[in-house]
Amino acid sequence: MLAIYGPLQLILNIIYFVMIAHIIMSWLINFQVLNLRQPLVAQIWDGLNRLLEPIYQPIRRVLPNTGTLDLAPLVALVVVISLRAYILPVIFGFA
């Protein structure tokens, strides 16, 4: 069981930190600390969006339309945190 639990925990940890980087970067872009006209910033932003869009898109279909406020990253982050901290340890008997 540990052979399955370890890689799943690693994948969830990587997803968690990529999502945190995406959220922080979106704040910095919205507050105009970072500029998307800079090539490096634009490449990082595009890469993060391409990585996380397959996770956010199904959540956006379920959530109601809130206009400019996108709640999909928040919901996805809560799901990843709960999977990491509560659900996986209970499933694999580490709780």
Rosetta silent file (secondary structure, phi, psi, omega in degrees, C-alpha in Angstrom):
SEQUENCE: MLAIYGPLQLILNIIYFVMIAHIIMSWLINFQVLNLRQPLVAQIWDGLNRLLEPIYQPIRRVLPNTGTLDLAPLVALVVVISLRAYILPVIFGFA
SCORE:     score description
SCORE:     0.000 S_00000001
   1 L     0.000  -32.753 -179.888    0.000    0.000    0.000 S_00000001
   2 H   -65.469  -27.854  178.632    2.890    2.327    0.701 S_00000001
   3 H   -67.661  -24.345  177.377    3.978    1.928   -2.940 S_00000001
   4 H   -93.028  -39.758 -176.935    0.704    3.553   -4.021 S_00000001
   5 H   -63.617  -43.613 -177.541    0.350    6.044   -1.154 S_00000001
   6 H   -59.488  -54.194  178.290    3.790    7.634   -1.634 S_00000001
   7 H   -63.337  -36.866  176.930    3.432    8.578   -5.314 S_00000001
   8 H   -63.411  -41.686  178.323   -0.151    9.790   -4.793 S_00000001
   9 H   -64.396  -40.024  178.131    0.981   11.978   -1.915 S_00000001
  10 H   -63.898  -44.032  179.197    3.854   13.322   -4.048 S_00000001
  11 H   -62.652  -43.540  179.136    1.513   14.131   -6.950 S_00000001
  12 H   -65.641  -36.672  176.647   -0.916   15.915   -4.617 S_00000001
  13 H   -64.052  -42.252  178.947    1.961   17.887   -3.061 S_00000001
  14 H   -64.926  -44.767  178.046    3.158   19.008   -6.496 S_00000001
  15 H   -60.583  -40.690  179.691   -0.376   19.993   -7.541 S_00000001
  16 H   -60.117  -48.831 -177.296   -0.777   21.900   -4.272 S_00000001
  17 H   -71.119  -32.497  175.652    2.380   23.970   -4.753 S_00000001
  18 H   -67.199  -39.924  178.306    1.648   24.635   -8.441 S_00000001
  19 H   -66.219  -40.801  177.242   -1.836   25.846   -7.481 S_00000001
  20 H   -61.612  -43.270  178.074   -0.410   28.106   -4.752 S_00000001
  21 H   -62.721  -40.489  179.122    2.059   29.567   -7.282 S_00000001
  22 H   -64.735  -42.889 -179.890   -0.785   30.124   -9.764 S_00000001
  23 H   -65.162  -46.617  179.685   -2.969   31.843   -7.168 S_00000001
  24 H   -63.874  -41.629  179.928   -0.173   34.119   -5.947 S_00000001
  25 H   -66.142  -35.297  177.666    0.848   34.947   -9.497 S_00000001
  26 H   -65.860  -37.562  175.419   -2.750   35.832  -10.401 S_00000001
  27 H   -63.275  -45.205 -178.851   -2.873   38.236   -7.460 S_00000001
  28 H   -64.325  -34.959  177.063    0.414   39.826   -8.514 S_00000001
  29 H   -70.313  -43.294 -179.516   -0.848   40.223  -12.084 S_00000001
  30 H   -66.312  -33.043  177.756   -4.171   41.700  -10.941 S_00000001
  31 L   -89.401   10.339  175.625   -2.423   44.175   -8.627 S_00000001
  32 L    58.232   33.340  171.048   -0.062   45.063  -11.507 S_00000001
  33 L   -82.656  -38.428  174.611    3.082   43.961   -9.712 S_00000001
  34 L  -107.638  147.674 -177.959    3.794   41.574  -12.596 S_00000001
  35 L  -117.332  125.492 -179.419    3.270   42.519  -16.217 S_00000001
  36 L   -71.588   -8.264  175.980    2.160   39.932  -18.777 S_00000001
  37 L   -78.405  -11.892  174.377    3.998   41.851  -21.505 S_00000001
  38 L   -79.675  130.283 -172.960    7.263   40.561  -20.068 S_00000001
  39 H   -60.082  -41.543 -178.586    8.128   37.358  -21.946 S_00000001
  40 H   -65.764  -44.223  179.135    9.224   35.329  -18.906 S_00000001
  41 H   -63.497  -42.415  179.920    6.149   36.256  -16.886 S_00000001
  42 H   -64.516  -38.753  179.381    3.888   35.486  -19.857 S_00000001
  43 H   -68.116  -42.958  178.718    5.525   32.075  -20.384 S_00000001
  44 H   -64.363  -44.124  179.788    5.231   31.102  -16.724 S_00000001
  45 H   -62.377  -43.860  178.882    1.616   32.280  -16.607 S_00000001
  46 H   -64.441  -41.361  178.614    0.748   30.388  -19.794 S_00000001
  47 H   -63.814  -43.300  178.078    2.445   27.242  -18.495 S_00000001
  48 H   -64.691  -40.252  178.036    0.602   27.381  -15.172 S_00000001
  49 H   -63.938  -40.588  179.127   -2.704   27.946  -16.969 S_00000001
  50 H   -67.692  -34.170  177.929   -2.079   24.978  -19.263 S_00000001
  51 H   -70.838  -40.072 -171.010   -1.229   22.756  -16.302 S_00000001
  52 H   -97.057  -14.340 -179.064   -4.195   23.732  -14.164 S_00000001
  53 H   -60.930  -38.987  176.227   -6.948   24.306  -16.715 S_00000001
  54 H   -63.195  -22.750  176.583   -7.832   20.571  -16.934 S_00000001
  55 H   -83.335  -41.423 -175.863   -8.404   20.660  -13.164 S_00000001
  56 H   -75.558  -33.129 -172.119  -10.358   23.926  -13.110 S_00000001
  57 H   -61.010  -46.306  177.797  -12.594   23.349  -16.154 S_00000001
  58 H   -64.603  -31.496  178.745  -14.826   20.582  -14.703 S_00000001
  59 H   -69.533  -39.632  179.052  -15.215   22.604  -11.505 S_00000001
  60 H   -63.773  -32.290  178.656  -16.234   25.703  -13.481 S_00000001
  61 H   -67.880  -31.649 -177.314  -18.964   23.690  -15.215 S_00000001
  62 H   -84.122  -39.240 -177.001  -20.479   22.718  -11.855 S_00000001
  63 L   -71.264  148.575  175.374  -20.146   26.078  -10.069 S_00000001
  64 L   -70.873  156.308  179.761  -22.633   28.859  -10.761 S_00000001
  65 L   -71.324  121.546 -179.826  -21.446   31.839  -12.793 S_00000001
  66 L  -112.082   20.674  178.846  -20.149   34.520  -10.407 S_00000001
  67 L    77.368 -126.076 -176.742  -19.047   37.011  -13.033 S_00000001
  68 L   -81.770  -11.636 -179.738  -15.421   38.037  -12.744 S_00000001
  69 L   -85.776  115.774 -179.435  -14.870   36.097   -9.514 S_00000001
  70 L   -99.860  112.467 -178.532  -13.448   32.653  -10.320 S_00000001
  71 L   -93.902   -3.779 -178.398  -14.017   30.229   -7.469 S_00000001
  72 H   -60.435  -42.877  177.452  -12.629   27.157   -9.258 S_00000001
  73 H   -62.461  -36.924  178.971   -9.068   27.572   -7.882 S_00000001
  74 H   -65.572  -45.679  179.559  -10.428   27.860   -4.340 S_00000001
  75 H   -64.108  -44.106  179.400  -12.590   24.752   -4.695 S_00000001
  76 H   -63.281  -39.434  179.058   -9.735   22.798   -6.317 S_00000001
  77 H   -65.297  -41.683  177.403   -7.337   23.869   -3.565 S_00000001
  78 H   -63.110  -40.016  178.729   -9.776   22.754   -0.848 S_00000001
  79 H   -64.833  -44.769 -179.857  -10.195   19.400   -2.603 S_00000001
  80 H   -64.859  -42.131  178.711   -6.430   18.881   -2.891 S_00000001
  81 H   -63.289  -43.567 -179.721   -5.865   19.842    0.744 S_00000001
  82 H   -68.333  -36.946  175.509   -8.598   17.507    1.943 S_00000001
  83 H   -62.691  -46.236 -178.565   -7.278   14.669   -0.215 S_00000001
  84 H   -63.479  -45.747 -168.816   -3.742   15.216    1.071 S_00000001
  85 H   -92.784  -30.302 -170.808   -4.537   15.603    4.733 S_00000001
  86 H  -120.359  -49.112 -169.751   -7.657   13.543    5.405 S_00000001
  87 H   -75.433  -49.818 -179.488   -8.900   11.242    2.680 S_00000001
  88 H   -61.306  -45.233  178.248   -5.709    9.493    1.497 S_00000001
  89 H   -61.551  -34.612  179.304   -4.436    8.695    5.009 S_00000001
  90 H   -70.889  -42.500 -179.538   -7.829    7.213    5.949 S_00000001
  91 H   -61.598  -43.014 -175.783   -8.035    5.153    2.731 S_00000001
  92 L   -92.639    4.908  173.217   -4.545    3.733    3.183 S_00000001
  93 L    77.871   29.231  179.045   -4.871    3.244    6.947 S_00000001
  94 L  -101.690    3.483 -177.102   -2.400    5.887    8.165 S_00000001
  95 L   -89.343    0.000    0.000   -4.900    7.846   10.262 S_00000001
